[in-house]
Amino acid sequence: MPARWFRRRPQGLEAPTEYLFVDERRLDSYVEQIAGPVAFDTIPTYKASLSLTGPGVEVSRESRARDFTQHEKIETLLSHLERGDLVKLGRPGETFEPESGFRMETCTAARALLPPAPGSLALWISDQPEQPPSPDAHRPIGRLYLIEDFRGDDLDGAEHIAASGWTALQMLLHDHDENARTAIEDSPLRGVADADFATRPLELIADLDGRIASPRRIRTLYRVRDTFVEEHADFAPVTIGYPIFVAAA
């Protein structure tokens, strides 16, 4: 192989981001509010000229509109949230913790497709967060459930406290869309015991013919839809949200 293929990568360059999921509908809505529907590039233009002193070249610049790329939309949203202190890092550690609505987190999660219709409803499930609990925490931080393509209204933080993770998740899945409601009503998951789902959600979904991808490390921006304590898992605070994007970390 040519020696140039083994050149050391210059410092300061980052590898391209692998996006595993993007909520295009919400992302477009947010970016239009922040930066408008299109981006503008400044393009140099050149024009030949002829004068008494001889030929020359006139250089000018003009702006041309174009659509934002997906990556530009995500970077625009992240920059806006960071400048306005509108996003918090990590998973909520308490159910009554003040919420910004947006959370940025790096964790290990598995993607699950709920039966009986693969592709109709997808969840990302993460067990323990990477962040350590605060010194004054009374219990470990619980699981994170992220619902792809959630169609419910945006909420700034949790609306209520539930005693059961599966009960809360069922309620949110019914708000997802018509396909999700049909999937839950026709699925054997409808009769699942709360304790089983609280202690082994991935295994339970797999036992019921759901599809589970291998866990992988991800970076995600999500909005918190609900937080509660899970009575079947040592009353650990659990978070349910919907991702704006999920990327490989």
PEWOJO-V898794 format. One record per residue. N is the residue number from 1. RES is the residue in three letters. OMEGA is omega as a letter, one per 20 degrees, with the letter a starting at -180 (* if undefined). Layout:
N	RES	OMEGA
N	RES	OMEGA
//
This chain:
1	MET	r
2	PRO	a
3	ALA	a
4	ARG	r
5	TRP	a
6	PHE	r
7	ARG	r
8	ARG	r
9	ARG	r
10	PRO	r
11	GLN	r
12	GLY	r
13	LEU	r
14	GLU	r
15	ALA	r
16	PRO	a
17	THR	r
18	GLU	r
19	TYR	a
20	LEU	r
21	PHE	r
22	VAL	r
23	ASP	a
24	GLU	a
25	ARG	r
26	ARG	a
27	LEU	r
28	ASP	a
29	SER	a
30	TYR	a
31	VAL	r
32	GLU	r
33	GLN	a
34	ILE	a
35	ALA	a
36	GLY	a
37	PRO	a
38	VAL	r
39	ALA	r
40	PHE	r
41	ASP	r
42	THR	a
43	ILE	r
44	PRO	r
45	THR	a
46	TYR	a
47	LYS	r
48	ALA	r
49	SER	r
50	LEU	a
51	SER	a
52	LEU	a
53	THR	r
54	GLY	a
55	PRO	r
56	GLY	r
57	VAL	r
58	GLU	a
59	VAL	r
60	SER	a
61	ARG	r
62	GLU	a
63	SER	r
64	ARG	a
65	ALA	r
66	ARG	r
67	ASP	r
68	PHE	r
69	THR	r
70	GLN	r
71	HIS	r
72	GLU	r
73	LYS	a
74	ILE	r
75	GLU	r
76	THR	r
77	LEU	a
78	LEU	r
79	SER	r
80	HIS	a
81	LEU	a
82	GLU	r
83	ARG	a
84	GLY	a
85	ASP	a
86	LEU	a
87	VAL	r
88	LYS	r
89	LEU	r
90	GLY	a
91	ARG	r
92	PRO	a
93	GLY	r
94	GLU	a
95	THR	a
96	PHE	r
97	GLU	r
98	PRO	a
99	GLU	r
100	SER	a
101	GLY	a
102	PHE	r
103	ARG	r
104	MET	a
105	GLU	r
106	THR	a
107	CYS	r
108	THR	a
109	ALA	r
110	ALA	r
111	ARG	a
112	ALA	r
113	LEU	a
114	LEU	r
115	PRO	j
116	PRO	a
117	ALA	a
118	PRO	r
119	GLY	a
120	SER	a
121	LEU	a
122	ALA	r
123	LEU	r
124	TRP	a
125	ILE	r
126	SER	r
127	ASP	a
128	GLN	r
129	PRO	r
130	GLU	a
131	GLN	r
132	PRO	r
133	PRO	r
134	SER	a
135	PRO	a
136	ASP	r
137	ALA	a
138	HIS	a
139	ARG	r
140	PRO	r
141	ILE	a
142	GLY	a
143	ARG	r
144	LEU	r
145	TYR	r
146	LEU	a
147	ILE	r
148	GLU	r
149	ASP	r
150	PHE	a
151	ARG	r
152	GLY	r
153	ASP	r
154	ASP	r
155	LEU	r
156	ASP	r
157	GLY	a
158	ALA	r
159	GLU	a
160	HIS	r
161	ILE	r
162	ALA	a
163	ALA	a
164	SER	a
165	GLY	a
166	TRP	r
167	THR	r
168	ALA	a
169	LEU	r
170	GLN	a
171	MET	a
172	LEU	r
173	LEU	r
174	HIS	r
175	ASP	a
176	HIS	r
177	ASP	a
178	GLU	r
179	ASN	r
180	ALA	r
181	ARG	r
182	THR	a
183	ALA	a
184	ILE	a
185	GLU	a
186	ASP	a
187	SER	r
188	PRO	r
189	LEU	a
190	ARG	a
191	GLY	a
192	VAL	r
193	ALA	a
194	ASP	a
195	ALA	r
196	ASP	a
197	PHE	a
198	ALA	a
199	THR	a
200	ARG	a
201	PRO	a
202	LEU	r
203	GLU	a
204	LEU	r
205	ILE	r
206	ALA	r
207	ASP	a
208	LEU	r
209	ASP	r
210	GLY	a
211	ARG	a
212	ILE	r
213	ALA	r
214	SER	r
215	PRO	r
216	ARG	a
217	ARG	a
218	ILE	r
219	ARG	a
220	THR	r
221	LEU	a
222	TYR	r
223	ARG	r
224	VAL	r
225	ARG	a
226	ASP	r
227	THR	a
228	PHE	r
229	VAL	a
230	GLU	a
231	GLU	a
232	HIS	r
233	ALA	r
234	ASP	r
235	PHE	r
236	ALA	r
237	PRO	a
238	VAL	a
239	THR	r
240	ILE	a
241	GLY	r
242	TYR	a
243	PRO	r
244	ILE	r
245	PHE	r
246	VAL	a
247	ALA	r
248	ALA	a
249	ALA	*
//
